[in-house]
Amino acid sequence: MALELSIIIIRDIFQDEAGKKSRYSEEYKSQSALIILDKQDLAGIGAKEGEKLLVKNDVGSIVVSARLSEDSHPGLAFMRSSPWSNQLVSDATCEAGIPGYKGIKAAVQPAEASAAVTDISEILSRIKG
């Protein structure tokens, strides 16, 4: 079952530090390739923390890990600024020439049982075309 959510892209100091070491490391991937959900939303799609979720909108799709939020915010999810979250960001920009990183609409649902978190090499292949 898919649930339509608004996604806010955020920055995180721990993820930034892992990225400084290597954007290809497992540490960076574990800090970046995730979506942070309210417990009500996570239960609503029939998923648990740590499970793989498919996040999809009209711009793109990505498989990431689910993380349970410590705060209550039904209908709102958070993703860290990364190659994974950028797969959902439109090329369209505002008057200042900046893409919209707030309120990105996307459908979130459990990924297929065999699915793995999208690898950064696949993301780079998508970008290169």
C-alpha positions in Angstrom: 0.0 0.0 0.0 1.4 3.4 -1.1 1.0 6.5 1.0 1.4 10.0 -0.5 3.7 12.1 1.7 5.4 15.5 1.6 9.1 15.1 1.9 11.5 17.7 3.4 15.1 17.5 2.5 17.4 18.3 5.4 21.1 18.5 6.2 22.8 16.4 8.9 26.3 16.9 10.4 26.9 13.1 10.8 26.1 12.4 7.2 28.2 15.4 6.1 31.2 14.0 8.1 30.8 10.5 6.5 30.6 12.1 3.1 33.9 13.9 3.6 35.6 10.6 4.2 34.0 8.9 1.1 30.7 9.3 -0.7 31.1 5.6 -1.7 31.4 4.2 1.8 28.8 2.1 3.6 28.8 4.7 6.4 27.8 7.5 4.0 25.1 5.2 2.4 23.7 4.2 5.8 23.5 7.9 6.9 22.1 9.1 3.5 20.0 6.5 1.8 17.0 6.7 4.2 13.7 8.2 4.8 12.5 9.3 8.3 8.8 8.6 8.9 6.3 9.2 11.6 5.3 6.0 13.3 1.7 6.4 12.1 2.8 6.6 8.5 5.2 3.7 8.8 2.5 1.6 10.2 0.1 2.8 7.6 2.2 1.4 4.8 2.7 -1.9 6.7 6.4 -1.4 7.2 8.9 -1.4 10.1 12.1 0.5 10.8 15.0 -0.7 8.8 12.9 -2.2 6.0 13.4 -1.0 2.4 10.9 1.4 1.0 10.3 2.5 -2.6 9.9 6.3 -2.8 8.5 7.5 -6.1 7.2 10.6 -7.8 6.9 12.1 -11.3 10.7 13.0 -11.2 12.1 9.6 -10.2 12.2 6.7 -7.8 14.6 5.3 -5.3 14.9 2.5 -2.7 16.0 3.6 0.7 15.8 2.3 4.3 13.0 3.3 6.7 13.9 5.1 9.9 11.3 5.8 12.6 11.2 9.5 13.7 11.4 10.4 17.4 8.8 13.1 16.7 5.2 13.0 15.6 4.6 14.5 12.1 2.0 12.4 10.2 2.0 13.1 6.4 5.5 14.5 6.5 8.8 12.7 5.9 12.4 13.7 6.0 15.3 12.7 3.8 18.9 13.9 4.1 20.4 15.9 1.3 22.1 13.3 -0.9 22.2 11.6 -4.2 19.3 9.5 -3.0 17.0 12.3 -2.1 18.0 14.2 -5.2 16.4 11.5 -7.4 13.1 13.0 -6.3 14.0 16.7 -6.9 12.7 18.5 -10.0 15.0 20.4 -12.3 12.6 23.3 -12.1 13.9 26.2 -10.1 12.3 29.2 -8.3 13.1 32.8 -9.1 16.4 32.5 -7.3 17.5 29.6 -9.5 17.3 27.0 -6.6 15.4 23.7 -6.9 12.6 23.0 -4.4 13.8 20.9 -1.5 10.7 21.4 0.7 7.3 19.7 0.3 8.3 17.2 -2.4 5.3 15.0 -3.0 6.0 11.3 -3.3 4.4 7.9 -2.9 6.1 5.7 -0.3 5.5 2.0 -0.1 7.4 -1.2 1.0 9.9 -2.3 -1.7 9.8 -5.8 -3.1 11.3 -8.3 -0.7 14.4 -8.8 -2.8 15.0 -5.1 -3.2 18.2 -3.5 -1.9 18.9 0.2 -1.3 19.7 1.8 -4.6 23.5 1.8 -5.0 25.3 5.0 -5.7 26.8 3.6 -8.9 23.3 3.2 -10.3 22.4 6.8 -9.3 25.5 8.0 -11.1 24.6 6.0 -14.2 21.1 7.7 -14.2 22.7 11.1 -14.0 25.2 10.4 -16.8 22.3 9.2 -18.9 
